[in-house]
Amino acid sequence: MKTFVRLIRRYVLAAVGIVLLLLFSGVAVLGWLGWQEGCSLPQREYSSGEIADSMVETAEGLAFGAERTPQEWMNGYEWAMVLDDVGNIRWSYGLPQELNHAYTPGDIAKFSRWYLADYPVFCWTEPYGLFVIGLPKGSLWKYSIYSSPDFALSIVRVLPAAALGMLLLGLVLCFWLSWRGAKRLETVANGLEALAQGQTVRLSTDGFAGELAEKLNRTGAQLQAKNEMLSRRDNARTQWIAGVSHDVRTPLALILGWAEQLEQDALLPDSSRQKATGIRTQCEKLRTLIDDLNLTSKLEYGAQPLRRKDLRAGPLFRQLVAQFCESPLAERCEITLEQEEPAEQTVLSVDEALLARLLENLMNNSVRHNPKPVNITVHTRQVGERFCLTVADDGIGYPAAVLVALNAAEPAENAPHILGLYVVQQIAAAHGGTAVFGQNTPCGAKATVWLPVK
């Protein structure tokens, strides 16, 4: 239900946002048009009123103010003149010949409405007479609109309230339609939530969503049957692996013990003792394989509990490397442990047994898959909020097919059997980290495990 509510709320808010966006866009367009109009109007340095006020009486008659030149005063204008009380031209500047005549009161009344012989004009009454200044023809248009004061005031009062009322009405309609839609889809929402939690779905098929509810019922039944089948198969697989591992361990322990006895029997010839050594080595590989198979099965299905403890990385990895040095495989390698100072004091919340298995698998892989003795370097460092463990050797490196299989999202049909490295990935993931495999420089294999720092 929450998903539908969020979805409907998102669309309601989107609708409101679109309305507001259109409103503000309209205001912005009007502002832009006004700015364009201001730019397209004739650009004048001084207003007509300023020029009319600047006129002064001189001995020769009227003249522009001395603080500016006539060209500066008239910047943006075409001509100017002053009429006396009877309509005769007392003074003029740049006046066209067609306008150089006396004017009757009727003529003055006509051009006082903006136009004189198609010249837009401004008129100012001054003590020295009527000041008239003209703009170029076609540079300015003016149209008068008449209305009663009551009509203009009613528009000013009603228009904002009407716009706000329409906006509120739209919001109310949106919320009402959303509420109705949410109530009708509540059945479907409950069914989807039940499916997400793995529950059995039994929805009512009444109403306009009945067909969808019926499909959800069928889908829930199919998913329930598949989940039960998968659960039975996974349980059978886990029990089978655990049973086989238990059944194999007993005879394997006997074979391993007899092989060790034969290997240490001084009365046997060297060839027989070497064969006993080979039997013991292969038995140890088989035991490791069984342990990995059992562990990966438990990790995959969450049957392996994590017994986390807060441990300092420095002593922990010194102990784990020392344990490996006591195993027979340590005779075929040289191990170097390098720990940076911050990593020495890093505290990790880990399952010590699983982390020991991770490091053991990485070093076992370096020893067993190289025909000659190798040098293994175990390096630890802290990078920000993560702890980095690197295990590298100078052997032949990982085969290309192995790297492809480790980096693939899903295992391929003919993928190589790298169960030990898969276990490394699973242990790292169980601790909230990752494992990355690549080639060492200039030669060898390198595995990098990232773990979160406590």
C-alpha positions in Angstrom: 0.0 0.0 0.0 2.8 2.4 0.8 4.2 2.0 -2.7 0.9 3.1 -4.3 0.5 6.0 -1.9 4.0 7.2 -2.7 3.3 6.7 -6.4 0.0 8.6 -6.3 1.6 11.3 -4.1 4.4 11.7 -6.6 2.0 12.2 -9.5 -0.1 14.7 -7.4 3.0 16.7 -6.5 4.1 16.5 -10.2 0.7 17.9 -11.3 1.0 20.7 -8.8 4.5 21.3 -9.8 3.5 21.5 -13.5 0.7 24.0 -12.7 3.2 26.2 -10.7 5.8 25.8 -13.4 3.3 27.0 -16.0 2.3 29.9 -13.8 5.9 31.0 -13.2 6.7 30.3 -16.9 3.9 32.7 -17.9 5.1 35.3 -15.5 8.7 34.9 -16.8 7.5 35.1 -20.5 5.6 38.3 -19.7 8.7 39.7 -18.0 10.9 38.7 -20.9 8.4 40.4 -23.3 8.5 43.5 -21.2 12.3 43.5 -21.3 12.3 43.1 -25.0 9.8 45.9 -25.3 12.0 48.1 -23.2 15.0 47.3 -25.4 13.0 48.0 -28.6 11.7 51.4 -27.5 13.5 54.4 -28.7 16.6 54.9 -26.5 16.6 58.5 -25.2 19.3 60.0 -23.0 17.0 62.5 -21.3 13.3 62.5 -20.8 11.1 65.1 -22.5 10.3 66.7 -19.1 14.0 67.1 -18.2 14.6 68.8 -21.6 11.6 71.1 -21.1 12.7 72.1 -17.7 16.3 72.8 -18.9 15.2 75.5 -21.4 16.4 79.0 -20.4 15.6 82.6 -21.5 18.6 84.3 -23.1 19.1 87.7 -24.8 18.6 85.9 -28.2 15.5 84.0 -27.0 14.9 80.5 -25.7 17.9 78.0 -25.7 18.9 74.6 -24.3 20.5 74.5 -20.8 24.2 75.3 -21.0 25.2 72.1 -19.0 24.7 70.0 -22.2 25.1 70.6 -25.9 21.9 70.7 -28.1 23.0 67.4 -29.6 23.3 65.7 -26.2 19.9 67.0 -25.1 18.2 65.8 -28.3 19.9 62.4 -28.4 17.1 60.0 -29.5 14.7 62.7 -30.5 13.9 64.1 -34.0 12.9 67.7 -33.4 11.5 70.1 -30.8 9.6 73.4 -30.7 7.9 75.9 -28.3 4.5 77.5 -29.1 3.3 80.7 -27.5 -0.2 81.2 -26.1 -1.7 81.9 -29.5 -0.1 78.9 -31.3 2.9 80.7 -33.0 6.3 79.0 -33.0 8.5 80.8 -30.6 11.5 78.5 -30.8 12.4 75.3 -32.7 15.2 72.8 -33.2 15.4 70.5 -36.3 11.7 71.2 -37.1 10.7 69.7 -40.4 9.5 72.3 -43.0 6.0 70.7 -43.1 5.5 71.5 -39.4 6.9 75.0 -39.5 3.6 77.0 -39.2 1.2 78.4 -36.6 -1.2 76.0 -34.8 -4.7 76.6 -33.8 -6.2 75.4 -30.5 -7.8 72.5 -32.4 -4.4 71.5 -33.9 -2.9 71.5 -30.5 -5.7 69.4 -29.1 -5.2 66.8 -31.8 -1.4 66.4 -31.5 -1.6 66.5 -27.7 -2.9 62.9 -28.1 0.5 61.8 -29.2 0.8 62.3 -32.9 1.6 65.3 -35.1 1.9 64.4 -38.8 2.8 60.8 -37.8 5.5 62.0 -35.4 5.0 60.6 -31.9 5.2 63.7 -29.6 5.4 64.7 -25.9 4.0 68.0 -24.7 4.9 69.9 -21.6 3.3 73.1 -20.4 6.0 75.5 -19.2 6.0 79.3 -18.2 7.6 80.1 -21.4 5.0 78.3 -23.5 4.0 74.8 -24.8 7.1 72.6 -25.2 6.6 70.0 -27.9 9.3 67.4 -28.8 9.0 64.7 -31.4 10.3 61.2 -32.0 11.1 59.6 -35.4 8.1 58.4 -37.4 7.1 54.9 -36.7 9.3 54.6 -33.6 6.5 54.4 -31.1 2.8 53.3 -31.0 0.2 54.2 -28.5 -3.4 53.0 -28.1 -5.7 54.2 -25.5 -8.0 51.9 -23.5 -10.9 53.3 -21.6 -12.7 51.7 -18.6 -14.6 52.7 -15.6 -12.8 52.9 -12.3 -15.0 50.3 -10.8 -14.2 47.8 -13.5 -10.4 48.3 -13.1 -10.6 48.0 -9.3 -12.8 44.9 -9.5 -10.2 43.3 -11.8 -7.4 44.1 -9.3 -9.5 42.7 -6.4 -11.0 39.6 -8.1 -8.2 38.3 -10.4 -5.7 37.1 -7.7 -8.5 35.6 -5.6 -9.9 33.8 -8.7 -6.4 32.5 -9.7 -5.8 31.2 -6.1 -9.3 29.6 -5.9 -8.8 27.8 -9.2 -5.4 26.5 -8.0 -6.9 25.3 -4.7 -9.8 23.7 -6.6 -7.3 21.8 -8.8 -5.4 20.6 -5.8 -8.6 19.4 -4.1 -9.6 17.5 -7.2 -6.2 15.9 -7.5 -6.2 14.8 -3.9 -9.8 13.5 -4.1 -9.1 11.5 -7.3 -5.9 10.2 -5.7 -7.7 9.1 -2.6 -10.3 7.2 -4.6 -7.6 5.5 -6.7 -5.7 4.6 -3.6 -8.8 3.0 -2.0 -9.6 1.0 -5.1 -6.0 -0.2 -5.5 -5.6 -1.1 -1.9 -6.5 -4.7 -2.6 -3.8 -5.0 -5.2 -1.3 -3.3 -3.0 -1.9 -5.7 -0.1 -1.5 -8.6 -2.5 1.8 -7.3 -3.8 3.0 -6.8 -0.3 2.0 -10.3 0.7 3.8 -11.7 -2.4 6.9 -9.7 -1.5 6.9 -11.4 1.9 6.4 -14.8 0.5 2.9 -15.2 1.8 0.0 -16.9 0.2 -2.3 -14.5 -1.7 -6.0 -14.8 -1.6 -7.5 -11.5 -2.8 -11.1 -10.6 -3.5 -11.8 -10.4 -7.2 -14.6 -7.8 -6.9 -14.4 -4.3 -8.3 -12.6 -2.8 -11.3 -9.3 -4.4 -10.1 -10.8 -7.9 -10.0 -9.0 -9.2 -13.1 -5.7 -8.0 -11.7 -6.4 -9.5 -8.3 -7.2 -12.9 -10.0 -3.9 -12.8 -11.8 -2.1 -12.1 -8.5 -3.9 -15.0 -6.9 -2.6 -17.3 -9.7 0.8 -15.9 -9.5 1.0 -16.3 -5.7 -0.1 -20.0 -6.0 2.6 -20.7 -8.6 5.3 -18.9 -6.6 4.2 -20.8 -3.5 4.5 -24.2 -5.3 7.9 -23.2 -6.7 9.2 -22.0 -3.4 8.2 -25.2 -1.7 9.9 -27.3 -4.4 13.1 -25.2 -4.2 13.1 -25.4 -0.4 12.8 -29.2 -0.5 15.5 -29.4 -3.2 17.9 -27.1 -1.2 17.3 -29.1 2.0 17.9 -32.4 0.2 21.1 -31.0 -1.3 22.4 -29.7 2.0 21.6 -32.9 3.8 23.1 -35.0 1.0 26.4 -32.9 1.1 26.5 -33.1 4.8 25.8 -36.9 4.8 28.4 -37.6 2.1 31.0 -35.4 3.9 30.4 -37.3 7.1 30.5 -40.7 5.4 33.7 -39.9 3.5 35.6 -38.5 6.4 35.8 -41.8 8.3 37.4 -43.9 5.6 39.5 -40.9 4.5 40.9 -40.5 8.0 41.9 -44.2 8.0 43.5 -43.9 4.5 45.4 -40.8 5.6 46.6 -42.4 8.8 47.8 -45.6 7.0 49.6 -43.5 4.4 51.4 -41.5 7.1 52.4 -44.8 8.8 53.7 -46.2 5.5 55.5 -42.9 4.8 57.4 -43.1 8.1 58.1 -46.8 7.9 61.9 -47.1 7.5 61.7 -50.8 6.5 59.9 -49.9 3.2 61.9 -49.0 0.1 62.0 -45.4 -0.9 59.7 -45.9 -3.9 57.0 -47.3 -1.7 57.4 -44.5 0.8 57.2 -41.9 -2.0 53.9 -43.6 -3.1 52.7 -43.3 0.5 53.6 -39.6 0.4 51.6 -39.2 -2.8 48.6 -41.0 -1.2 48.8 -38.7 1.9 49.0 -35.6 -0.3 46.0 -36.5 -2.4 44.0 -37.5 0.7 44.8 -34.0 2.2 43.5 -32.4 -1.0 40.4 -34.6 -0.9 39.8 -33.6 2.7 40.2 -29.9 1.9 37.8 -30.3 -1.0 35.2 -32.0 1.2 35.5 -29.2 3.8 35.2 -26.5 1.1 32.2 -28.2 -0.4 30.4 -28.5 2.9 31.3 -24.9 3.8 30.2 -23.4 0.5 26.9 -25.2 0.8 26.3 -23.7 4.3 27.4 -20.2 3.3 25.2 -20.3 0.2 22.0 -21.2 2.1 22.8 -19.2 5.3 23.4 -22.3 7.4 26.8 -21.2 8.6 26.5 -18.9 11.6 29.1 -16.1 11.9 30.8 -16.1 15.3 32.1 -12.6 15.1 34.7 -11.3 17.5 36.6 -8.0 17.7 40.2 -8.8 16.9 43.3 -6.6 16.2 44.5 -7.4 12.7 48.2 -7.4 13.5 48.3 -10.3 16.0 45.5 -12.1 14.1 47.3 -12.4 10.8 50.6 -13.2 12.5 48.9 -16.1 14.2 47.2 -17.3 11.0 50.4 -17.2 8.9 52.2 -19.0 11.7 49.6 -21.8 11.7 50.0 -22.3 7.9 53.8 -22.4 8.3 53.3 -25.5 10.5 51.5 -27.4 7.7 53.3 -29.7 5.3 52.5 -27.4 2.4 54.7 -24.7 4.0 57.8 -26.7 2.9 57.1 -25.7 -0.7 57.0 -22.0 -0.2 58.5 -19.0 1.4 56.0 -16.7 3.2 56.5 -13.0 3.9 54.1 -11.1 6.1 54.0 -7.3 5.6 51.7 -5.3 7.8 51.5 -1.5 7.6 51.4 0.3 11.0 47.8 1.5 10.8 46.7 -2.0 9.7 48.5 -3.4 12.8 46.1 -1.6 15.1 43.0 -2.0 13.0 40.1 -3.8 14.8 38.1 -6.2 12.7 34.8 -7.8 13.6 35.2 -11.3 12.0 34.7 -15.0 12.4 38.3 -16.1 13.2 37.8 -19.6 11.9 36.3 -18.5 8.6 39.0 -15.8 8.1 41.6 -18.5 8.8 40.0 -20.7 6.1 40.0 -17.8 3.7 43.7 -17.2 4.1 44.5 -20.9 4.1 42.6 -21.4 0.8 44.5 -18.5 -0.9 48.0 -19.8 0.2 47.0 -23.4 -0.6 46.1 -22.3 -4.1 49.5 -20.6 -4.5 51.3 -23.8 -3.4 49.3 -26.5 -5.1 48.9 -24.9 -8.5 52.6 -24.1 -9.0 55.0 -27.0 -9.9 58.0 -25.2 -8.2 58.3 -23.7 -4.8 56.9 -20.1 -4.7 57.4 -17.0 -2.6 54.1 -15.9 -1.1 53.6 -12.3 0.2 50.8 -11.5 2.7 50.3 -7.8 2.9 47.8 -5.8 5.0 46.9 -2.2 5.0 44.0 0.1 5.8 42.4 2.3 3.2 39.9 4.7 4.7 37.1 2.7 6.3 38.2 -0.6 4.7 40.9 -3.2 5.5 42.8 -4.6 2.6 44.4 -8.1 2.6 46.6 -9.0 -0.4 48.0 -12.5 -1.0 50.4 -12.6 -4.0 52.9 -15.1 -5.3 55.6 -15.3 -8.0 54.3 -18.4 -9.7 52.5 -19.0 -13.0 49.5 -16.9 -12.1 45.8 -17.7 -12.6 44.7 -19.2 -15.9 42.6 -16.9 -18.0 39.6 -19.3 -17.7 39.8 -19.1 -13.9 39.7 -15.3 -13.9 36.8 -15.3 -16.3 34.9 -17.7 -14.0 35.7 -15.7 -10.9 34.6 -12.4 -12.4 31.4 -13.8 -14.1 28.0 -12.9 -12.5 26.8 -16.5 -13.1 28.9 -19.7 -13.4 29.3 -20.9 -17.0 28.6 -24.4 -18.1 32.2 -25.4 -18.7 33.7 -23.3 -15.8 36.8 -24.7 -14.2 36.5 -26.2 -10.7 37.7 -23.5 -8.4 35.8 -24.3 -5.3 38.4 -23.0 -2.9 38.4 -19.6 -4.5 34.6 -19.5 -4.5 34.7 -20.1 -0.8 37.1 -17.1 -0.4 34.5 -15.0 -2.2 31.7 -16.3 0.0 33.6 -15.7 3.2 34.4 -12.1 2.2 30.8 -11.5 1.2 29.5 -12.9 4.5 31.6 -10.3 6.3 30.3 -7.5 4.1 33.5 -7.4 1.9 34.6 -8.4 -1.5 37.4 -10.5 -3.0 39.1 -9.6 -6.3 41.5 -11.9 -8.2 44.1 -10.9 -10.8 47.6 -11.4 -12.0 50.7 -10.2 -10.0 53.4 -8.1 -11.5 55.7 -9.2 -13.1 54.4 -12.8 -12.6 52.2 -14.8 -10.4 48.7 -14.6 -8.9 47.3 -11.9 -6.6 44.1 -12.0 -4.6 42.8 -8.8 -2.8 40.2 -9.1 0.0 38.5 -6.0 1.2 36.8 -6.1 4.7 35.0 -3.4 6.6 36.7 -1.8 9.5 34.9 -1.9 12.9 
